[in-house]
Amino acid sequence: MSAEITFILPTMNRRQYICRAVESCLVCRSERVTPHVLVIDGMSDDGSYELLQETYGNNPQVSILRHDRVGFQRTAYFGVSQVKTEYVTFMYDDDLVSPFFYQMFEAMLDQGKSFIMGYGYIYDVDRIYPFKPVTNIDLFSVYDAVLAYFGYPGKLHYHTVPFSPICCIVKTEHLQKWVHFSQEFAGKSPIRHYYMIDRNIGPDIIIYLSGIMLEPDTAAIAPNIVGQFSEHNESMSVGYGDLHLQIGYWLGKIWAFEETLTRGNRSVAAQCAGHLIRSGLRILRQIPSSQDREWVWPFCKEIIGIITLAVKNGFVLAMLTNLIISSFNKYTSGPLVPLPE
């Protein structure tokens, strides 16, 4: 019996790329895998919606919805509520997924996993990355995989880990829970709400971190590039700027720190806290001279919150030790290990 997966694809005014993105998803099929694409058009006025209707209006594997312009993150949350398949991922309207993406999905099914991820690569929007087959997957302990997002690549080998959700697959049931707990987390402070909901930076990394922590023992990772992050002047990452992205993803990682602490793993929480303090102070130095200067004090309060939790849970010394280790690793780790081809 074929396993079905839905690609949630929010779009707005990307007529020149949208069909390429949809086709990229539809190619991810095999005897065991059936793809579906849920396109959510944010009231495009460049002909995107009409092109989608003309091209896929009669395709039962493609659903096309129109939705008010409520922002990317809110649209993504809405999309989750419309999914009818057991498995799900996201897709961006200017990006591409590997034609071998289905092989990663099959590996996930074979291993009985609820989550799997591969790697992504930034590539020119007018070119197509030379993807290669997914011939094997690696299994890593859950916290080894989590700590890779906190500057401890360890057994994962690579210093770069994916943030964009087009590189992972998760069960829809979990993503529905993610909608609620990521919104709840973002709603706890104005700075979180601004960057994570209004600017849609951060909830995506929580998909990875929560998906990894969903597994009881080991997380599955395909050592392959499975997603192309298309680079162009109108892409969100270019438009937001590097500091915006740093702040949003730093806030998203606080979720994993707090969740690890809730689960009682103080050793890993101390490692997470050390990294968050070091990287947070580095980000804080940049904020006063940027367009984000109004968030200086709220950002300081987030740092204070991490320290407060360390004090309450009795691992301040371990946090400071890991801060030093994190700083040492940053400057002595040597050249970055290249991503897999």
TAKALIN-V953697 format. One record per residue. N is the residue number from 1. RES is the residue in one small letter. PHI is phi as a letter, one per 40 degrees, with the letter a starting at -180 (NA if undefined). D_CENTER is the distance of its C-alpha to the mean C-alpha in Angstrom with 1 decimal. Layout:
N|RES|PHI|D_CENTER ; N|RES|PHI|D_CENTER
This chain:
1|m|NA|29.3 ; 2|s|c|26.3 ; 3|a|c|22.9 ; 4|e|b|21.1 ; 5|i|b|17.6 ; 6|t|b|16.5 ; 7|f|c|14.2 ; 8|i|c|13.5 ; 9|l|b|14.3 ; 10|p|c|15.0 ; 11|t|a|17.4 ; 12|m|a|20.1 ; 13|n|f|22.7 ; 14|r|b|21.3 ; 15|r|d|24.4 ; 16|q|c|24.5 ; 17|y|b|21.2 ; 18|i|c|20.5 ; 19|c|c|22.7 ; 20|r|c|21.4 ; 21|a|c|17.9 ; 22|v|c|19.5 ; 23|e|c|21.7 ; 24|s|d|18.9 ; 25|c|c|17.6 ; 26|l|c|21.3 ; 27|v|c|22.1 ; 28|c|c|19.9 ; 29|r|b|22.8 ; 30|s|a|25.4 ; 31|e|c|28.1 ; 32|r|b|25.6 ; 33|v|b|22.7 ; 34|t|b|23.0 ; 35|p|c|20.3 ; 36|h|b|20.2 ; 37|v|b|18.7 ; 38|l|b|18.4 ; 39|v|c|18.9 ; 40|i|b|18.9 ; 41|d|c|21.0 ; 42|g|c|21.2 ; 43|m|f|24.9 ; 44|s|d|24.9 ; 45|d|b|28.2 ; 46|d|b|28.1 ; 47|g|g|29.0 ; 48|s|c|25.6 ; 49|y|c|26.3 ; 50|e|c|29.7 ; 51|l|c|28.6 ; 52|l|c|26.1 ; 53|q|c|29.0 ; 54|e|c|31.4 ; 55|t|c|29.2 ; 56|y|b|27.6 ; 57|g|d|29.7 ; 58|n|b|31.4 ; 59|n|c|28.6 ; 60|p|c|28.0 ; 61|q|c|24.6 ; 62|v|b|23.4 ; 63|s|b|23.3 ; 64|i|b|23.5 ; 65|l|b|23.3 ; 66|r|b|24.1 ; 67|h|a|22.7 ; 68|d|d|23.6 ; 69|r|c|21.9 ; 70|v|b|20.1 ; 71|g|g|17.1 ; 72|f|c|13.8 ; 73|q|c|12.1 ; 74|r|c|15.3 ; 75|t|c|15.6 ; 76|a|c|12.3 ; 77|y|c|13.8 ; 78|f|c|17.0 ; 79|g|d|15.8 ; 80|v|d|14.8 ; 81|s|c|18.4 ; 82|q|c|19.8 ; 83|v|c|18.5 ; 84|k|b|21.4 ; 85|t|c|20.2 ; 86|e|c|19.3 ; 87|y|b|16.1 ; 88|v|a|13.3 ; 89|t|a|10.2 ; 90|f|b|9.3 ; 91|m|a|11.0 ; 92|y|b|11.8 ; 93|d|c|15.5 ; 94|d|b|16.1 ; 95|d|b|13.9 ; 96|l|b|15.1 ; 97|v|b|14.2 ; 98|s|c|16.7 ; 99|p|c|19.9 ; 100|f|b|19.7 ; 101|f|d|16.4 ; 102|y|c|18.9 ; 103|q|c|20.1 ; 104|m|c|16.8 ; 105|f|c|17.1 ; 106|e|c|20.8 ; 107|a|c|20.1 ; 108|m|c|17.9 ; 109|l|c|20.9 ; 110|d|c|23.4 ; 111|q|c|21.9 ; 112|g|g|21.7 ; 113|k|c|18.1 ; 114|s|c|15.9 ; 115|f|a|12.6 ; 116|i|a|12.1 ; 117|m|a|9.9 ; 118|g|b|11.2 ; 119|y|b|10.8 ; 120|g|b|10.5 ; 121|y|a|13.3 ; 122|i|c|14.3 ; 123|y|a|17.4 ; 124|d|d|20.1 ; 125|v|c|19.6 ; 126|d|c|23.1 ; 127|r|b|22.7 ; 128|i|b|21.2 ; 129|y|c|19.7 ; 130|p|c|22.1 ; 131|f|c|19.9 ; 132|k|b|21.6 ; 133|p|d|22.1 ; 134|v|c|20.1 ; 135|t|c|23.1 ; 136|n|a|21.9 ; 137|i|b|19.2 ; 138|d|b|19.2 ; 139|l|b|19.2 ; 140|f|b|18.4 ; 141|s|d|19.3 ; 142|v|d|16.6 ; 143|y|c|17.2 ; 144|d|c|17.4 ; 145|a|c|13.8 ; 146|v|c|12.8 ; 147|l|c|15.1 ; 148|a|c|13.6 ; 149|y|c|11.0 ; 150|f|b|14.2 ; 151|g|g|16.2 ; 152|y|b|17.9 ; 153|p|c|17.0 ; 154|g|f|20.1 ; 155|k|c|20.4 ; 156|l|c|17.2 ; 157|h|g|19.1 ; 158|y|b|16.5 ; 159|h|c|15.7 ; 160|t|b|12.6 ; 161|v|b|9.4 ; 162|p|c|6.3 ; 163|f|b|3.4 ; 164|s|c|3.8 ; 165|p|c|4.0 ; 166|i|c|7.5 ; 167|c|b|7.8 ; 168|c|b|8.0 ; 169|i|b|10.7 ; 170|v|a|11.6 ; 171|k|c|14.8 ; 172|t|d|15.3 ; 173|e|d|17.1 ; 174|h|c|14.3 ; 175|l|c|12.0 ; 176|q|c|15.2 ; 177|k|c|15.4 ; 178|w|d|11.9 ; 179|v|d|13.3 ; 180|h|c|16.2 ; 181|f|c|15.1 ; 182|s|c|12.3 ; 183|q|c|15.0 ; 184|e|c|17.6 ; 185|f|c|15.9 ; 186|a|c|15.4 ; 187|g|c|19.0 ; 188|k|c|20.5 ; 189|s|a|21.0 ; 190|p|d|21.4 ; 191|i|c|19.3 ; 192|r|c|16.2 ; 193|h|c|17.1 ; 194|y|c|17.6 ; 195|y|c|14.5 ; 196|m|c|12.0 ; 197|i|b|14.0 ; 198|d|c|16.3 ; 199|r|b|14.2 ; 200|n|f|10.8 ; 201|i|b|9.1 ; 202|g|h|7.6 ; 203|p|d|7.1 ; 204|d|c|3.5 ; 205|i|c|3.7 ; 206|i|c|6.5 ; 207|i|d|5.6 ; 208|y|c|5.6 ; 209|l|c|8.4 ; 210|s|c|10.2 ; 211|g|c|10.1 ; 212|i|c|11.6 ; 213|m|c|14.0 ; 214|l|c|15.0 ; 215|e|c|16.9 ; 216|p|c|20.4 ; 217|d|b|20.9 ; 218|t|b|18.9 ; 219|a|b|15.4 ; 220|a|c|15.5 ; 221|i|b|14.0 ; 222|a|c|15.4 ; 223|p|c|16.7 ; 224|n|a|16.3 ; 225|i|c|14.6 ; 226|v|b|13.4 ; 227|g|a|11.8 ; 228|q|b|13.5 ; 229|f|c|12.0 ; 230|s|c|15.3 ; 231|e|b|16.9 ; 232|h|a|19.5 ; 233|n|c|21.1 ; 234|e|b|19.7 ; 235|s|c|15.9 ; 236|m|c|13.9 ; 237|s|c|13.0 ; 238|v|c|16.7 ; 239|g|c|17.9 ; 240|y|c|16.3 ; 241|g|g|17.3 ; 242|d|c|16.1 ; 243|l|c|17.3 ; 244|h|d|15.4 ; 245|l|c|12.1 ; 246|q|d|13.4 ; 247|i|c|14.5 ; 248|g|c|11.5 ; 249|y|c|9.2 ; 250|w|c|12.5 ; 251|l|c|13.0 ; 252|g|c|9.7 ; 253|k|c|11.0 ; 254|i|c|14.3 ; 255|w|d|13.2 ; 256|a|c|12.9 ; 257|f|d|16.2 ; 258|e|c|17.9 ; 259|e|c|16.9 ; 260|t|c|18.2 ; 261|l|c|21.3 ; 262|t|d|21.8 ; 263|r|c|21.9 ; 264|g|g|24.6 ; 265|n|c|23.2 ; 266|r|c|24.6 ; 267|s|c|24.6 ; 268|v|c|20.8 ; 269|a|d|20.5 ; 270|a|c|23.0 ; 271|q|c|21.0 ; 272|c|c|17.8 ; 273|a|c|20.3 ; 274|g|d|22.0 ; 275|h|c|18.9 ; 276|l|c|17.9 ; 277|i|c|21.5 ; 278|r|c|21.9 ; 279|s|c|18.9 ; 280|g|c|19.6 ; 281|l|c|23.1 ; 282|r|c|22.2 ; 283|i|c|20.1 ; 284|l|d|23.0 ; 285|r|c|25.5 ; 286|q|c|23.9 ; 287|i|c|23.6 ; 288|p|d|27.4 ; 289|s|c|28.0 ; 290|s|b|25.1 ; 291|q|c|24.7 ; 292|d|c|22.7 ; 293|r|d|25.9 ; 294|e|c|26.3 ; 295|w|c|23.4 ; 296|v|d|25.2 ; 297|w|c|26.7 ; 298|p|d|23.8 ; 299|f|c|21.7 ; 300|c|c|24.7 ; 301|k|c|24.8 ; 302|e|c|21.2 ; 303|i|c|22.5 ; 304|i|c|25.6 ; 305|g|c|23.8 ; 306|i|c|22.3 ; 307|i|c|25.8 ; 308|t|d|27.4 ; 309|l|c|25.4 ; 310|a|c|26.4 ; 311|v|c|30.0 ; 312|k|c|30.1 ; 313|n|b|28.8 ; 314|g|g|31.0 ; 315|f|b|28.7 ; 316|v|c|29.3 ; 317|l|c|31.1 ; 318|a|c|28.3 ; 319|m|c|25.7 ; 320|l|c|28.0 ; 321|t|c|28.6 ; 322|n|c|25.0 ; 323|l|c|24.6 ; 324|i|c|27.4 ; 325|i|c|26.0 ; 326|s|c|22.6 ; 327|s|c|24.6 ; 328|f|c|26.8 ; 329|n|c|24.0 ; 330|k|c|22.5 ; 331|y|b|25.9 ; 332|t|b|27.3 ; 333|s|c|24.6 ; 334|g|g|26.0 ; 335|p|c|24.4 ; 336|l|c|20.8 ; 337|v|c|20.7 ; 338|p|c|19.8 ; 339|l|c|16.9 ; 340|p|c|18.4 ; 341|e|c|20.0
